Amino acid sequence: MANGESESSVAEAIDRGYQSLEEEKYEEAKSAFAEALSGDGESVPAHAGICRALLALGDKKGAGEELDAAASLETGAEHLNLFNVLGIRFRQAREYDLSLRAFDRALAISPDESVLHYNKSLAQIVRMELNDALSLLKRAIELRPEFPEAKKACEKVERWRERLEKESKTEAEPEAEAKEEPKAAEAAAEPDAEPEEDSAPPEESAEGPEEELDGLGMSDFEIKGDEVSGG
């Protein structure tokens, strides 16, 4: 088969794969992307596509391997949204480590894309990594001052963080008071006794960011050329 025909066959298989993803025919998508990879094992779109198909089919290990395969290849601006969408899909599947890896790979392609900082912050929020999420949101706003979704999210996350800090202090104070008297008596009776270990940190609020994420009205954004669209 001529080289041109081979490239055309790979491109056609990739197109079929993404069409099958849109139609939620994940086994067909998997087969189409596998066909494409048999013709071009270094196709970033094919690796990204089969990654999405495997994730939808519940093969999270395989999806992670395909993410790594796609991330290891040479990429350009045309691959930006492939990794962005993988980050979104992994976050929706609660595979937050893989989501962050996908967003990091997208940011390696375009570190000044505000949407990527915003999308990545959503994965940080549901992991309760609020300081990291705030840094990402502030960077998104710095890159695009008129970014209302990022501003709204930033304000909400700051309130969450303040509330959790207050709850932590409120729960810690009674514990400290309750322990103070027994510790004093113990120290008097046993001068050489080992000090007790610090108490465990307070539990997270039942109404924390993971439960309130949908109520915040935040959604991920896809990148299409110079435009972005909500998803």
C-alpha positions as CSV (number, residue, x, y, z in Angstrom):
1,M,0.0,0.0,0.0
2,A,1.4,3.4,-1.0
3,N,2.3,5.7,1.9
4,G,-0.4,8.2,0.9
5,E,-3.0,5.5,0.9
6,S,-1.8,4.3,4.3
7,E,-2.1,7.8,5.8
8,S,-5.5,8.1,4.3
9,S,-6.5,4.8,5.9
10,V,-5.3,5.8,9.3
11,A,-7.1,9.1,9.1
12,E,-10.3,7.4,8.1
13,A,-10.0,5.0,11.0
14,I,-9.4,7.9,13.4
15,D,-12.5,9.7,12.0
16,R,-14.6,6.6,12.5
17,G,-13.3,6.2,16.0
18,Y,-14.2,9.7,17.1
19,Q,-17.6,9.4,15.4
20,S,-18.2,6.2,17.4
21,L,-17.2,8.0,20.6
22,E,-19.8,10.7,19.8
23,E,-22.4,8.0,19.3
24,E,-21.3,6.2,22.5
25,K,-20.4,3.1,20.6
26,Y,-17.3,2.5,22.6
27,E,-16.4,-1.0,21.4
28,E,-16.6,0.2,17.8
29,A,-14.4,3.2,18.7
30,K,-11.9,1.0,20.3
31,S,-11.6,-1.2,17.2
32,A,-11.3,1.8,14.9
33,F,-8.5,3.4,17.0
34,A,-6.7,0.0,17.2
35,E,-6.9,-0.2,13.4
36,A,-5.4,3.3,13.2
37,L,-2.6,2.4,15.5
38,S,-1.8,-0.7,13.5
39,G,-1.0,1.7,10.6
40,D,0.6,4.4,12.7
41,G,1.7,3.5,16.2
42,E,2.7,7.1,16.9
43,S,-0.6,8.8,16.2
44,V,-1.5,11.0,19.1
45,P,-5.2,11.3,18.1
46,A,-5.4,7.5,17.9
47,H,-3.9,7.0,21.4
48,A,-6.0,9.7,22.8
49,G,-9.1,8.2,21.2
50,I,-8.6,4.7,22.4
51,C,-7.8,6.1,25.8
52,R,-11.3,7.6,25.9
53,A,-12.9,4.4,24.6
54,L,-11.2,2.3,27.2
55,L,-12.2,4.7,30.0
56,A,-15.8,4.6,28.9
57,L,-15.6,0.7,28.9
58,G,-14.3,0.7,32.4
59,D,-10.7,-0.2,31.6
60,K,-9.1,2.5,33.7
61,K,-5.7,0.8,33.7
62,G,-5.7,0.6,30.0
63,A,-6.8,4.1,29.6
64,G,-4.0,5.3,31.8
65,E,-1.5,3.4,29.7
66,E,-2.8,5.0,26.6
67,L,-2.6,8.4,28.2
68,D,1.0,7.8,28.9
69,A,1.6,6.6,25.4
70,A,0.0,9.7,23.9
71,A,1.9,12.0,26.3
72,S,5.2,10.4,25.4
73,L,4.9,11.4,21.7
74,E,5.8,14.6,20.0
75,T,2.9,17.0,20.1
76,G,1.8,20.3,18.7
77,A,-1.0,22.9,19.1
78,E,-3.4,20.6,17.2
79,H,-3.2,18.1,20.0
80,L,-4.0,20.6,22.8
81,N,-7.7,19.8,23.1
82,L,-7.1,16.1,22.9
83,F,-5.3,16.2,26.3
84,N,-7.8,18.8,27.6
85,V,-10.7,16.5,26.9
86,L,-8.9,13.5,28.4
87,G,-8.4,15.6,31.6
88,I,-12.2,16.4,31.6
89,R,-13.2,12.7,31.0
90,F,-10.8,11.4,33.7
91,R,-12.1,14.0,36.2
92,Q,-15.7,13.0,35.4
93,A,-14.7,9.4,36.0
94,R,-13.2,10.4,39.4
95,E,-9.7,9.4,38.2
96,Y,-8.2,12.6,39.5
97,D,-4.5,11.7,39.3
98,L,-5.0,10.8,35.6
99,S,-7.0,13.9,35.1
100,L,-4.2,16.1,36.4
101,R,-1.6,14.3,34.3
102,A,-3.7,14.9,31.2
103,F,-4.1,18.6,32.0
104,D,-0.4,18.9,32.8
105,R,0.4,17.5,29.4
106,A,-1.9,20.0,27.7
107,L,-0.3,22.8,29.7
108,A,3.1,21.6,28.5
109,I,1.8,22.4,25.0
110,S,0.2,25.7,25.9
111,P,1.2,27.0,29.4
112,D,-0.6,30.3,29.0
113,E,-4.0,28.8,28.1
114,S,-6.4,30.1,30.7
115,V,-9.0,27.4,30.1
116,L,-6.5,24.7,31.0
117,H,-5.7,26.3,34.4
118,Y,-9.5,26.6,35.1
119,N,-10.3,23.0,34.0
120,K,-7.4,21.6,36.1
121,S,-8.6,23.6,39.1
122,L,-11.8,21.5,39.1
123,A,-9.9,18.3,39.7
124,Q,-8.0,20.0,42.5
125,I,-11.2,21.2,44.1
126,V,-12.8,17.8,44.3
127,R,-9.6,16.5,45.8
128,M,-9.9,19.2,48.5
129,E,-6.6,20.7,47.4
130,L,-8.0,24.2,47.7
131,N,-4.7,26.1,47.8
132,D,-3.6,24.5,44.6
133,A,-7.0,25.2,43.0
134,L,-6.9,28.8,44.0
135,S,-3.4,29.2,42.5
136,L,-4.8,27.8,39.2
137,L,-7.9,30.0,39.2
138,K,-5.9,33.1,39.9
139,R,-3.5,32.2,37.1
140,A,-6.5,31.8,34.8
141,I,-7.8,35.2,35.7
142,E,-4.4,36.7,35.3
143,L,-4.2,35.3,31.8
144,R,-7.8,36.3,31.0
145,P,-9.1,39.1,33.2
146,E,-12.6,38.7,31.8
147,F,-13.2,35.1,32.8
148,P,-16.4,35.2,34.9
149,E,-16.5,31.5,35.6
150,A,-13.0,31.5,37.0
151,K,-13.8,34.6,39.1
152,K,-16.9,33.0,40.5
153,A,-15.1,29.7,41.3
154,C,-12.2,31.6,42.9
155,E,-14.6,33.5,45.3
156,K,-16.4,30.2,46.2
157,V,-13.2,28.3,46.8
158,E,-11.8,31.1,49.0
159,R,-15.0,30.9,51.1
160,W,-14.7,27.1,51.4
161,R,-11.1,27.4,52.5
162,E,-12.0,30.0,55.1
163,R,-14.9,27.9,56.4
164,L,-12.8,24.8,56.6
165,E,-10.1,26.6,58.5
166,K,-12.6,28.0,61.0
167,E,-14.1,24.5,61.5
168,S,-10.7,23.1,62.0
169,K,-9.9,25.7,64.7
170,T,-13.3,25.3,66.4
171,E,-13.0,21.5,66.6
172,A,-9.4,21.7,67.8
173,E,-10.0,24.1,70.7
174,P,-12.4,21.8,72.8
175,E,-10.0,18.9,72.2
176,A,-7.1,21.0,73.5
177,E,-9.0,22.0,76.6
178,A,-10.2,18.5,77.3
179,K,-6.7,17.2,77.1
180,E,-5.0,19.9,79.1
181,E,-6.2,18.8,82.6
182,P,-5.5,15.0,82.2
183,K,-2.1,15.8,80.7
184,A,-1.2,18.0,83.7
185,A,-2.3,15.3,86.2
186,E,-0.3,12.7,84.2
187,A,2.8,14.8,84.1
188,A,2.6,15.3,87.9
189,A,2.3,11.5,88.4
190,E,4.8,10.4,85.8
191,P,7.4,13.2,85.2
192,D,9.2,11.1,82.5
193,A,6.1,10.0,80.6
194,E,6.2,10.3,76.8
195,P,4.1,13.1,75.4
196,E,0.9,12.1,73.6
197,E,0.8,12.3,69.8
198,D,-1.1,15.2,68.3
199,S,-4.7,14.5,67.7
200,A,-5.9,13.6,64.1
201,P,-7.0,16.6,62.0
202,P,-10.7,17.3,62.0
203,E,-12.9,15.5,59.5
204,E,-13.9,17.4,56.3
205,S,-17.2,19.1,56.3
206,A,-20.0,16.9,55.0
207,E,-21.1,19.8,52.7
208,G,-17.6,20.4,51.3
209,P,-16.5,21.2,47.8
210,E,-17.0,17.7,46.3
211,E,-20.7,17.8,47.2
212,E,-21.1,21.4,46.2
213,L,-19.3,21.4,42.9
214,D,-22.4,21.0,40.8
215,G,-24.2,23.7,42.7
216,L,-21.4,26.1,41.9
217,G,-22.4,25.9,38.3
218,M,-18.9,25.2,37.0
219,S,-18.3,23.2,33.8
220,D,-15.2,22.3,31.9
221,F,-14.3,24.0,28.7
222,E,-13.1,22.5,25.4
223,I,-10.7,24.3,23.2
224,K,-11.5,24.6,19.5
225,G,-9.0,26.7,17.5
226,D,-9.1,30.2,19.0
227,E,-12.5,29.6,20.6
228,V,-13.6,27.7,23.7
229,S,-16.9,26.0,24.4
230,G,-18.5,24.9,27.7
231,G,-19.0,21.2,28.3
